[in-house]
Amino acid sequence: MIRVRALLGDGRTSIEVTGHEEHAEGGRVCAAASAITQTALLGLQMIAEQYPDSLSVEITQE
């Protein structure tokens, strides 16, 4: 199962996506969740590069 946890408050938004699902529809659910998450991150990163004084994006890997 894929779990998406969003925390909102005090001017902050945090999104955590965890888990894996390869059984439903040949893994399409997992691929879709991953694609949407990666697209959002890449879009934010591109905006941060265009407006470095207004937006900072930090992507870390554990």
Secondary structure as GFF3:
##gff-version 3
##sequence-region A 1 62
A	DSSP	beta_strand	2	9	.	.	.	ID=ss1
A	DSSP	beta_strand	12	19	.	.	.	ID=ss2
A	DSSP	three_ten_helix	24	27	.	.	.	ID=ss3
A	DSSP	alpha_helix	28	50	.	.	.	ID=ss4
###
